[in-house]
Structure formats: structure tokens, C-alpha cells
Amino acid sequence: MISKGRIKFVFCGIFLCFLFLAFRLGHIQIAQHQFYSEKSQNQRVRGPSNLPQVSRGSIYDRNGKELAVSIMVDSCYAIPYKMKNHKIYVRKLCSILNLDYKKTLKKLKSHRSFVWIKRKLNPEIAERIKRENFPGIGFIKEEKRFYPQNRLACQVIGVAGLDNQGLAGIEYFFDSYLRRKGKKNVKATKDGMHFVGCDVILTIDEVIQYIAEKELRKAFIKTKSKAATIIVQNTKSGEILAMANYPDFNPNKIDAFNIKYLKSPAVTDIFEPGSTFKVVTAAASLEEGVVSRKEKIFCENGKYYIKGFYIHDHEKEDWLTFDEVMEKSSNIGMTKIAFRMNNRDFYKYVRNFGFGNLTGIDLPNEVKGILHSPTRWTNRSVSSISFGQEIGVTAIQLISAFSCIGNSGVLMQPRIVKSVVNAKDELVKDFRLVKVRQVVSPSTAKMMVEILEGVVNDGTGREAAICGYPVAGKTGTAQKINFKTNTYEKNKYIASFVGFLPSDNPQITILVIFDEPQKNYWGGVVAAPVFSQVGFQVMNYLNILPQKDSTLVFQAEKEIIKNDKFKGNT
Amino acid sequence: MYKSIGSYLQIFLMSLIIFLFYVWQSVQRVETDYKINCLEKDIQFFKNNNRYLKIRLNELTSLGRVERIARKKLGLVSPGKNDVIVIFE
């Protein structure tokens, strides 16, 4: 006989077990509900047929125009053993997808149970295949990166790879933001948690970028140059409004371009600036007070022997005022002025203008350029550097230095990204304007603006003039170095022009560079007209009116009175 | 006796009705869940489609294409530097 006490004991034991289980169940179901719910959803969304865990954020221009976006598209796969009479289907499939028939057939004859046919199809094409209802052919949703503006700003935006990883440009530099997971980036869907990366908003203006690219492309073809670069910058804030290089590529055709075009030469390539660099020497000498604008300098009739070497000018000049030295771009005059400065002071100004340092622009692989310290300078260095030789600069450094002159001597950090926002449009990172330093005094900067206006009005930069707008700028024509022989190439030049407008209240700075132009190599002939074309259109776009006393108004009035030829124009 | 059977029957019937109501509303809930699921998938599909169409719209209204059509198909020309009259106040 079992005693009542034992029965009670067993009953109590079982009761306590159930009580424990009920408690544990309650704990899991109520207290740990969130944890297990998320765990279960994460397991479910891992399959390829579901949404990816992180959707790549978009890239916009400053006005919210989409430059890079991601959408879900179909990727086509095959299960070979399910495809009977596959030769007929494959032929049809290959014609729709534009694939090589033999290669596809070979793939399908393999003993694999799963074969990719083509990934990330355009929706129209995927729809056509779906309608055919091929046996053994299936689709998996994957995310595809689209660049709606095609080639526009391709080197700035960069490109994302097949697995949505950034490979170049902003796509690479801001990859961690564009693919960022986080509580604020989550979108709950029926299929589980879906993260949407942050969006990056650039300072680039789509319209200015288009104008710059269009004009650069025209001139690039006309001059048969090896490469060309253009940058448009807001003179006062340092924001990059446009940045383009040729040759370029179409980021939507990732397998059809040369990988070397992926980089952004404006920040990764260095060159000797030539005469455009005279602005630095001139500003430094005015600031140091070693020269006055009215002072006359003897330019040795085009050939000057100093410290064991010769310097040449492209024109034979005798006595020139300081302003004229800049207007005529005399190497000899600039050398004589540079020699009046202490080497260390000259070096300090070059550094302060941002040369030999990273500008800190948010683009990958920026280089510092080449600027040796005065201890490594030879007899020739001061002279060479004074007119832009023996120094390597990047395009972004050069335009920033010019903007500094237009901005009353204040050097601003160039900025290409405005902000980063999350999926809920909340600010994640703000890129504020950064004032680097006051390089020269506002009075020196003002004098430099007047001198640079003279370069455009009466000097080598006349082709850069824009009717109705005062322009200040400087031409540059630099011989290229042969790095094998360490000598200057005879027929290879870099032609450039850099300036800002309207010079009485500078709004934009434009830099135009042509690498090895074939027909004519002078910066004032090759690059200055592009500056003028871009400058005029950008002024119109920004609604900056021409000045009242400009000849433009009167010319147009005369024309319109003479004939009514504007009808039908737009 | 009969009275107690009747009341048991009433309780049983009430329980049955409650049980059937419970089953019915469960079935309805599952069906509605399926419908919601399908509609959510449709919404996702249309959203994605809408996004793709917006991208296409962006492509088709890109400045390069608009200018190409304006120049080549419509024969329009851009105003020259001297074709502008600015009226100052």
C-alpha cells in the first residue's frame, strides 16, 4: 500500500514542476518576448528569397535630385535537372538576356543543382522571361544600384559592386553610412526587420555639373586632349558645385569600362601648375611688402641667367610693373620678386595656401602633392616654385587657393558632402563649413583680385572674359615632366585656367585643366574659353544678373532693333 | 431531474456556441492575415515598381536627354551671349 503522505509528496512534486514550467513559459512569452521574436524574424529573413538585411542608402545632389538609388530587382537562376529539352529554352533565354549561347549551355550541362543565369535584371526583361514560363528557371529578389543620370558626376559618385559594396568615389568613402544598420534605420516589414542605410546629400548641383561636363566634353573632343578636368566651387563656402573628368564611364554598365577611370583625378593626380601658381608668389610678396604694384621690374628681354641657370619668358619684355608681370605672365619678373623673400617665409605662404597638405575633402585616395621643405631646396627651387614648377599640386588644392583670394584671404576647406540622413530623415552627420585659416589680409586679397582682373581684361586670359560680368583669373601652361628621364617633355603640356566671378563679389570659382591638348597648348587659348562658357551659363542659372554698364545690354538692344531674329529660340 | 439535465444541456449548448464562435473568429483571423499578407506583398511590389518608374522618369528627364531632343528633334537653339536683354529697375 502506498501511503497518503507519499502520494501527496509526488503530487506536490509534479505540481511544483508544472508551476516551474508555467513560470518559465510566462517568462519566455512575456518577459523575453521581444528577444525571441527578433531572433525568429532574423532567422526567417536570412533566406535569399526575402529582402536583404540592409538596403543601400541613396545619394542626392544639393537640391534632392537622385544620383544613385537602389531598388529590388529579379536575378535569374536555373535548376539544370528540371530543364528538359533545355536547348530550345536556352536559345530563347539567351536572345532575351543577350547571353552567349554556348557558354550558357555549358553552365546548364554541369552537375550543379543551382546556376545563376544573370543577376540583377531590368524589370522589363525579367517580366519577359516570366511570361515565357521556362521550366527550371526561377527568380530571386536582389538589390540593384541605379544611377539615373548615367555618366553625370560618375567619378564623384563612384560605383557600387554586384554585392552592393562601394568600390569608388562617394559610394566607397561613405560605404559604412550607406550600408549602416541601426535602430533608427530599421523598417519593420511582414518579412522581418529590414534596415535601410543612410542617405548622403552632396554639395554638387546637378545643373551646374551638367553645364560643366557638357562644355568640358566639347573642348576635350575639340582639343584631342589626353584628359581634362573641371571643378566649380562656391568661392565663399568652399562647397564643390561640380567636379568632372574626361575620359569618364557609365556606372550603370559596371562591366563595360576601364577600371582606371574610376578614380577622381581632381584629388588623386598631381601636376605642375605652371603660371597659375604665380598667384601664390604674388600674394605672398604683396603681403610681405617686398614689392608694390606700381614698381617696375626689368624682365631681361626674355632671357635671364641667375645662380647658374637660365629662365625664359614666352614674350620678350623689358620693364614691367608688378601688375603687368602677372598680366604678361613673366617668369623672370616673378623669379626676381620671389628672390626678395626669405625662403622660409615663401614656403610658409605656399603651405598656408594649402599646398603640400591634404585638403580633407571627403573623397577617397586624396594625395598631398609634392612640396619639399626649404632645407631640400636647390639654387633653382625658389625661382621654379615661383612660377609653378618643382611643385606638385592637385586640382582641388589649386582651386581652393584661388577661392581663398576671392574670399578675402580666408582659406575654406573644400566640401563635397552636405549631410548624411537616416531612413527617418533625421540628421546623422552634418558637414559644417570649416574655415582653415586667414592666409593673406583682406587688403592683399583685394589687390590680387584687381591684378587678376587685369590678367583677363588685358593679359593672357582675355578668352575667359564674360560679357556683363567682371572676371578675375590666371592662365597656366606647364610642360609635363618625363618621370623616366626627369626632364621636361618638349611637346607635352598641361593647359589650365582658374578664376572666379563676378570678381567684385565672387560667387563661383572655376578651374579648367587639359592634359596634353593637341592643337594648341596655351592655357589662355584652350582652357579659358571653357571657363567663359561655363561661367556665363552658371551665372544665368544662379540668377546673377550682368552688370548695368555692360556692353551686353547695349549689343542685345541694337540687335533686337535691327531684326527680330530671336523668334523661336529658347 | 429533468430540470438539471435541461440546465446541463443549456450550458453545453452555450459552450458549443462559444466554441464555434471561437473557431469561426480564428478562421476569420487567419484568412484576414493571409489577405493582409497578400496586400502587403502587393504594396511592396507596387512601391518597388513605383520607385523603378521614378528612376526611369529621372533618366528620361535628364538634362542631357532633354537638350539632345530639344536640339535634334525640335531644332531649338540656346540663346547666345548677345541674345539676352536685362531690364534693370
Interface residues (C-beta under 8 A of the other chain):
Chain A: K65 E66 V69 I71 M72 V73 P123 F146 P148 Q149 N150 L152 T189 K190 E206 V207 Y210 K214 I466 C467 G468 F536 N540 L545 P546 K548 L552 V553 Q555 A556 E557 E559 I560 F566 G568 N569 T570
Chain B: I36 N37 E40 K41 Q44 N48 N49 R51 Y52 K54 I55 N58 E59 S62 L63 G64 E67 A70 L76 V77 S78 P79 K81 N82 D83 V84 I85 V86 F88
